[in-house]
Amino acid sequence: MFEPAWSKRTVEDDPGAPFFNDTTKYVVSGTLTNATWRNSKIIGPYDPDAIRSLKEEVDGDLYVSGSGTLVRATLEDGLVDGLHLFVFPVTRGSGPRLFPEDAAPGKLSLAACESTRTVWSTWPTGRSGERGLSMPEERSGPRVLLRSEQSEGQVSVIDTAPVPGVGPPLHHHDFDETFYVMEGELTFRLRDEFLTAGPGELVFAPRGVPHTFANLSDAPARQLIVCTPAGFERYFACMAAEREGVEPPEWALRPIPEVIRVGPPIEPEAR
């Protein structure tokens, strides 16, 4: 997962590249026999005794990222000394759990806690879909922070800033869409349910579910839109390019997931 995204990047491309490329990486795998990413060592299938030996041999910390399966296994075997958790205060929907329902009781103590408003920071740019949407103007952007080519098609992230007024029409599509509000207040519609979300709150729209949003306040707003799988970020990239009077990037000209309109935008009196 990390190798395709980071192995060819340099510090000029991203300040975090040296950390991923130069740090020694220990790969727990029952299928891989050859490590192609530099500074990688395959230690074989998961074996708690092998992890214990590795902890004793390594001078410093061992950090696990991107594998909930490995984290859950090491937790169960008492091999985890600390957890760094990024927690959204509001979650709608379901997904994999860090702690399974049948996990043995354990005791944790809070070592530190920090509030943040932004979790991603890289800026490329923002096309209109086939049956797509008519999006309202924004005070800036939209900005594509993560696109399909950078995540093996798994996820895309877009920073948008809806101005006060009417939002896109009620619509649905064949990908999940998550909205994380960072500034202001936005009104969402999921099927026939209306709800508002403010800074630090998250709204999840599963694939196939009619939904939309609007900034019905008099103040600016800002949100991160996360699409899984990726692809719809191309729509936003082409939209941004059109507003700036420039050609869209080549990656944005690939096919855009179909969006089907099923109703009007949210009007203030509809809530």
N, C-alpha and C positions, 0 to 999 in steps of 0.2 A: 504493500500500500504506500509506504513512504518512499521506497526506492525510485519509482517512476517520477515522483514529484520533485525529489530533492537531489538525486545523484548527479545530475548534469548542471545544477545551479551553482553559481559562484557568489562570492560575497557582494559583487557588483549587482547581481540579480536580486539578492535578498540577504540582509545581514544575518539571518539565521542559518544560512547554508553551511558555514563551517562547522557549526554544532552538529548538524545531522551527518555531514560527510566525514569529519575528522574524528568524531567520538567512536570508541570501540562499541560495536553492536553485537549482542549475543542473541542468536536466532533460535527460538524453540520451535522445532518443526519435525513432524514425522514423515514428511515427504521430500523436503529439500536435501540435496546432498552436496550442492556446490553453491557457495556464496559469491554472487557477482558484484555486489556493492562493496566498495573498498572498506577496510576496517571492520568487516563482518566475520563472525565465527559461529558456525552451526554447532549447537550442543545436543541436537537430537530431539526425540519426542519428550513431552513433559515428564519430568522425573523430579519429585520434591527433594530427593537426596542430592541430585546434581545441582539444583538451585542452591541448596544449603552450602555445598562445597564451593560454588561460585561466589557466594556472599563472603565466605571466609577468605577466598583468594584475592578478590578485587579490593584494591585500596581506594575506598570511596563509596559513593552510593550507586545502586543499580536502579534505573528508572524504567518503568514499563509504560508505553503509550500506544493506543490504537488496538488493544486486544482485551476486550472484556472477558473472553474465555480464559486467558492466562491470568488475569487479575483475580477472577473468581476462584480459580484453582489454587493460586498461591494464598489467597485469603483463607480458604478452607484448611490449608495445611499449615497455617500460622507462620507464613514466610514474609508477610507484609509488615513493615515497620511504620509506614505512614501513607496516608491517602491525600492527594491533592484533588479536590472536587470542585468543578465549575457547576454551580447550581442556579437554574432559573427559578425565580420565586413563584411563577405560575406556569403550570403545564396542562395542556388539554390534549387528550389522546392517550395512546399507550405505546409501549416499546420494550426493548430488553431491559431487565433490571440488573443493577449492580449487585444487590444482595437478593438471591433467590428466596422465595417464600419458605422453602424448607431449610434455609441456612441455619446452622447452629447459632445460638445466642452468643454475642460477643460484646466486649466493652471497648468503647472508643473515648478518647479525650481530645477536646478541641485545642490545637496548638496555635492556630492563628486564623483570622478571618479578615477578608478584604473585599470591599464593594467596588465593582467596576461597571462602567457604562458601555464600553466597547471592547469586543474581543477579537476582531479581525482588523488588519491594517495593511492592505496593498491595493493600489488603485489602477486598474485598467479603465475600460469604458462601456457604454451602453448601446430593433428591427421589428418590424411589425409582423405578427403571425398571419397565417393563412386566413383563418376565420376569426382570428385574434381579438384583441381588446383595443379600445380607444382610451388610453390612459390620460388623466388630467395632467396639467403642467405641474412642474416641480420647481422649487426655488433653487435647486442645484441637482446635478446628476441626471438620471441615476448612475451609480457607479458599480460596476461588476467587480467584486472582490475575489471571487473564486469561481472558475468556470470548469466546464466538462473536461477539457484537456488537462487540467491540473489535478483532477480527482478521479481519473479513470471512469468518467461518466457518472459517478456516484452522487455528487452533490454540487450545487452552485449557491453562491451567496451574493446578494445584491443590496446595496445601500440606497434607499430611496427617501425622498423628503416631500411628501404630499402637501401641497398648499391647501389652505381652506377652500372648500367647495365640494363639488360632486366627484365621486370616485368612479372606478370602472364599473361596467354593468355586471349583474349577477351572472356567474359563469362556472364552468367546471372543466376539468382536464384530467388526463391519466398520469398525474404525478402528485405527490404530497407537497403541500406548501405551508411553511411555518413563518409566522410574523412575530418579530421581536421588537417591541416599541422601545425606542431609546429617548424620545423627546416628544412632548405634547400629548395629545389624546386622540385616538382613532376609534371609529365605530366600525364594528365588523358584523356581517351577517353570515351565519352558517345555516343552510336550509332556511327555516323560518325563525330562527333564533337570532336576536340582536344583542350585542354586548359591546362594552367599551373597554379599552385597555390603555394604560398609561405607562410611563417609564418603568422598565424592568419587568413588564408583563408580557406573556407570550400567548399567542393564539395559534392553534393547529387546525388546518383544513385538509382532511384526508382526501386522497385522489377520488374523483367521481362525485364528491359532495359539492353542491352549488354553494358558492360563497362570493363575497366581495368585501370591500372596505371603503371608508371615506373619512376625510378630515372635516368634521362638521363644526369644529370650533372656529374661533377667530384667530387662533395662534398657529404658528408653524408646527410641524410634526416631523419626526424622522423615525425610520424603522429599518431593520434588516429583514429581507425576505430570503428564506432558505428553501430551495427546490430540490426534492429527492425523487427520482434521479435527476441529474442535471440536464440542461438543454434549453430551458426557457430563458436563461440569462442572455441568449442571443437576441431575443426580442428587446430587452432593455438596452443592450449594447447598440443596436440599430436605432433605437429611439434617441439615445443620447447623441449619437453621431448626426442624426438628422437635425436635432436642435442646435448642434454646434456648427452645422454647415460643412461637415467633413464626411469622407467616406468611412463606412464602418470597417472595423478590423476584419481580416480574412476569416478568422475563426467564427465570426458572427454570421457569416453568410451560409452556414450549414443549415439543414432543416430545423425548423422550430416546432416543438410539440403543439399539436392542435388544441385550440381553446374554443369551447362551444358556449355561446351566450344563451342564457335561458331566462333572463329577466332584466329589469331596469336597474340603474344605480340606486344606491341608498339615498332617499330624500329625508330631510330633517323631520318631516311629519310622519315618516313611516315607522319610527322607533316606538 
